[in-house]
Amino acid sequence: MQKTVLILAGGISQRFQSKPLQGLHGRGALPHNKCLITLKNKPLILHVIDNLSGVADEIIVAARDEQQGEQIRDIIPAKILLVFDSLSGFGPLAGALSGLERASFPYSLIIGCDMPFVNEYVVEFLFEIAERGNYDAVVPRWENGMVEPLHAVYKKEPTLTAIKDAIKQGDNRIFTSLSHLKNVNFVPVNKIREIDSDLKTFRNINTPEELEKCLE
């Protein structure tokens, strides 16, 4: 099965605004462009790209707008497709819409740009489940019922329909689109622990403090 990886890079991280950041990479990089914040001298988005380049047949990055896209284009490989949010005010949903519309293959991993430890073997596992069961989505679920919709595999056509339905309702929550899908496999994280014992694959970076912990 050929696979698409869609990285959502358009988020604004206001929680990084309270503390100056060092080592931002890229021309004109701004602190609120979380994907450009560096971890071990490499932007977060490049960690994601490098970790998943062996899994994906194509990688798409969804940027917020052309200004952010120019900053991202400066640092990502030329072969990666860059798309822009066609809607404002819909957050990750807008990026998922733009990216999936350009995806070449039936299944895509949708992931945030702030997950620098994403595990390629976990991602392969999610894709395998999706293909084997012909699911609309394969989404990790924690013991407390919380899910990881931005570290999940989605089938293109039903997901596009679900996203458009949510947008028509004025709802920008990714959970709403997920609830519109009929055939979803929620994978217990205990299954994923068999591949990634510490579940680092789900670790994201939302604050300067979380960034410092990762450096430690």
Buried (B, 14 or more C-beta within 10 A) or exposed (E): EEBBBBBBBBBBBEBBEEEEBEEBBBEEBBBBBBBBBBBEEBBBBBBBBBBBBEBBEBBBBBBBEEEBBBBBBEBBEEEBBBBBBEEEEBBBBBBBBBBBEBBEEBBBBBBBBBBBBBBBEBBBBBBEBBBEEEBBBBBBBBEEEEBBBBBBBBBBEBBBBBBBEBBEEEBBBBEBBBEBBEEBBBBEBEEBEEBBEEBBBBBBBBEBEBBEEBEE
